[in-house]
Amino acid sequence: MSRPDPFAKKEFAPGHVLITGASGGLGRALARYYAGPGTRLTLWGRDQTRLDAVAALCREQGSAVTCHTLSLSDLDAGLALYRVCSAERAVDLLILNAGVSDIRPDGALTETVEAVREAALVNYAAPVTLATEAAQMMAARGEGRIVLIGSVAAHHDLPFASAYSSSKAGLARFATCLHAAMVPHGVGVTLIEPGYIDTAMSQRLDGARPLLVSAEDAAARIARAAQRNQAVLVFPRLFLGLKFLSAIVPRPIAHFLLRRAKVKQTPR
């Protein structure tokens, strides 16, 4: 009988997965990816009806599922709930997927103040707060994974979506900082920066969605990155090239071109 390799990396098999934004398209795909016998899922979302439907599908796959309805714009409520969920059973994998995306209304100079505030809270303040709490708990155990869902919009100065792109840019820097801090403590932190995913969020856009990826394909890519403890995943790969291109194109030229982009969005 062969002996196990003492230097082989252990496969990451989370027993308790907590997913925010689980009532949306990507959150649903992630929940179904991880659903199965022996895996407990804790699903957070804003739409109770859709959340219940996702939970039913995951229970059919053999998972024990708990659902919580809340808005992550309430930071104190989100933090308190995370502590309750973790006390019931330690979270092995936290996927901070919830996010909002609103662009400047047609004919307006900026996004609305309300949309900017919500983006700052939901896209940045809530995930970094929850990730910090989770990192502290996981580091004490010496294991765990945190996945933060960003966007390729973080790489560009989008004049029609300044709150969205800047909130994702802030999240990106936080994620890589936390990754650097947590590596010595056995906690993995992965930043995901996708392009267009075929969900309700991207379907609200009026126009082309190049290199569109299905929610199921995106979920599988995200899970593989978390499994590998990959620091950053940008997909599709073309957007990685655009990230580097954006860094070298003179800013006045980039802004000149971006101001001419015609982007419209169906209101929520």
N, C-alpha and C positions, 0 to 999 in steps of 0.2 A: 504494500500500500504506500503510495507516495505521500510525503509529508507536505503540509501547506507551506507555501513560501512566506517566511516571516517578514519579507520586505514588500510583499504584494499589497497594493492599495485595497482597502476594504470598499466594497460597493456600497454606495449610499442608498439606503432603503428607508425612507421616512415612514414612521408609524403614525404620526400626526401632522397633517398638512393644513395650514390655515391660508385661505385665499381671500383677498379683498377684491371687490368688484366682480364677485362670482355670478352676479345676475346678468352680466353682459356677455358678449360673444366670446371673447378670449378667455374670460374667467370661467365660463361654462366648459370650454374646450380643455382648459387646464384641470378643472375638477374631474372631468370624465377621464382624462389621461391618468390621473393618479388613483382614481376609484378602483377598489378591488378588495377582496377579503383580507382582513388584517390591517387595513388602512382606515384611520379615522380622518374624516374631513370636517373642518370648520369653515363654513362659507358665510362671508359677509357681503351684503349688497343693499341697494336702495329700493329695489322692486321686490316686494314680498312674493307676488305671484310667480314671477320668473325664477326667483330664488328657490321656491318650493318645487318648481318643475325640474330645475337642475338637481336638487336634492333627491327627487324621486328617481331620476335616471341613475344617479350614483349609488343609491341603495339597491337598485336592480343589479348593479355590478358587484355588490357584496360589501360596500363600505357602510360603516356607521357614520351618520351625517348629522351635524348640528348647524342650524342656520340662525343668523342674527341680522336684523334689518336696522341699518343706521346710515347716517350721512357722515362722511369723514371730515366735513367742514367743522364738526364739533370735535375738536382735538381731545378735550378732557374725557368725553364719552368714549372715544375710540381707545384711548390709553387705558381707561378703567376696564373696558371690555376685554382688551388683550390680556390684562393681568388675570382676569377671571378665567378666560379660556386656557391660559397657561397653567393656572393653579389646578385646573381639573385634570390636565395631562400636558406635560411639557411639549411645546411645539418643536418639531424636528425641522420643518421646512415652512418658512413664511414667504408667501408670494404677494408682494405689494403691487397689485395690478390695477386698482381703482384709479381712474383719472377722468378729467373732463377736457374737452377740446372745443373752444368757441373762438371764432375769428371775428374780425372787425365787421360790423354790419355794413351792408352796401351803402355807400355814400357817406359813411362816418369817417372821422379822422382817426379814431382809436376804438378799441374794444370798450364795452361798457364797464363802468366801475365795478358793478356787481360781478361780471364775468371775470375780471382781473382778480378780484378778492377770492372768488371761488377757486380759480386756478392756483393761486398762491397757497391756499389751504389744502386742497385735495391733491394737487400734483406734487407739492413740495413739503409743506409743513407736516401734514399727516404721515406720509411715508417715512420721512427722516425721524420723526418722533417715535413711531412704532418700531422702526429698524434699530434705533438706539436702545430701546427697552429690550427688544429681542436679543440684540447682540450681548447685552450685559448678562441676561439669563443663560444664553447658550455658552458664553465664555466660561461661566461658572461650572458648567457641565463638561466643557472641553469638546463640544460637538454641536452641529446644527448648520443650517443653510438659510440664507436670506437672499431673495431675488427681488430686484426693483425693476419695474417696467418703465423704461424711459422712452425716447423717440429719437429718430434721426433729425427731427426738427431742432434738437439741441445744438446741432452743428451749424445752424444758419440764423442770421438776423432777419427773421420774417416780419416785415412791417405790418402785415395784416393779422398776425397772430403773436404779438410780442409777449403776452402773458404766457401763452402755451409754450413757446420756444424757450423763453427764459426760465420758466419753472422746470422744464425738462433739463436745461443746461445746469441749473443748480443741483438738481437731483443727481445728474451724472457725476459732478465733482464730489458730492457727498458720498456716493456709492464707492468711488475709487479710493477716497480717503478711508472709509470704513473698512474696505477690503484690506488696505495696507495695515490698519490697526489690528484687525482680527486674525490675520494669518498665523501669528504665533500662538493663538489661543484655540486653534482647531475649528474656527467658525468660518464658513465660506460665505462670501458676499459676491453676488453676480449682478451686473448691470446689463439689461437687455435694451438694445436700441433698434427697434424694428422700423421698417418702412411701412407701406400700406398693408394692413391686415383687413380681410373682408369681414368687417363687423359693422354694427349700426353706426359707430363713430365715423368710420371712413365713408360709409354709404351716404352720410349727410352732405358730403362734399359734391359740388356740382362741377364735374370735369373728369379728366383722365386720372386714373390711379395706377401709375406704371408699376410693373413687377409685383402685382397684387398677390398676396399669400393668403391661403385659407387659414381660418382660426385653428383648425386641427393641425396643420403643418407647423404653424407658429408655436403651438403648445408643445409639440414634439421637439422642436429646436430648443425651446426654452428649457425643457426638462433635461435634454442632453447637456446643455451648458451648466446647469445646476449640478448634474451628476459629476461632471469633470471639474467642478469648482473653478470654472472659467471666470476671470475677472470681468471681461466685457465681451458681449456678443452683438455685432451689428449685422443685420440681414435685411434683404438680400445683399450679397457682397458688393454689388455696384455702389451701394450707399456708403460703403467704407471708402471707396475711391473718391466719392463726392465730398466726404468729410475732409480728406487730405487736400482736395482741390480748393475747398472753401478756405482752408488755412493759408493758402499761398496766393489766392486772387486778391489784389488790392481791394480794400474795403469799399472805397467809393464806387468802383466798378461793380462789385457784388451788390451793393445797395441800389445802384442805378437799375440793374437787371431785376432785382427782387421787387422794386416798386412798380414794375410794369407787369408783374404776374397778376393774372385775372383769376382770383379764387373766390368762389361763393359757397355758401353753406346753408342748408335747410335748418331753420331754428329747431331746437329741442322741443 
